Amino acid sequence: MKATGLFGGSFDPIHNAHVRLAATFRDALQLDEVWFLVTPQNPWKRDSSLSADRHRLNMVRLAVEGEAGLVASDYEFSLPSPSYTFQTLRHLRHDYPDTVFTLLVGGDNWEAFDHWAEYGEILSHHTVAVYPRPGHTVATPQSIAERGWQPVILEAQQMDISSTEIRRLAAENGDFDSLVHPDVAQYIKRYGLYG
């Protein structure tokens, strides 16, 4: 069986903390791969501030090139939208029966995990790894704890980088080069993504 971690997000743009977190996830759980599952733009709820799917996927590809076991994935692009996590995982279990998938979520998402659609199905089939967010303790919702489900807590170095800040700096012609992979910085400037 292949062990694959799933790190979902908009990655608009992907930054150095994302890559470091994925590498920590890979190493700590001894995963064969970690997929950056780039979330497509929801056609029913257009967010004009979200960069085009292809740009966000291309930036992830640039950021993980040469990083062992880190993979840019457009898997969700082919699923009906909006695709909830439990639906994505159903498709993945069907398409990759010889792979065990582990889901990575932030501590803030874990605290509200009992509000996710079909969260019981997710936890019945998959391990969830949680990374604490700055200022957040990792608390398991009572309804989940009562059923004996516990996450794996990922001890990851906290890096104070946000995609929001990078977009702001790019829009103001500020210096964000140290926050992203050099090729991602060039890509953002070449296409004027946040200007």
Beta strands, then each sheet from edge to edge (+ up, - down):
strand 1: 2-9
strand 2: 33-38
strand 3: 70-73
strand 4: 99-106
strand 5: 127-131
strand 6: 152-153
sheet 1: 3+ 2+ 1+ 4+ 5+ 6+
end
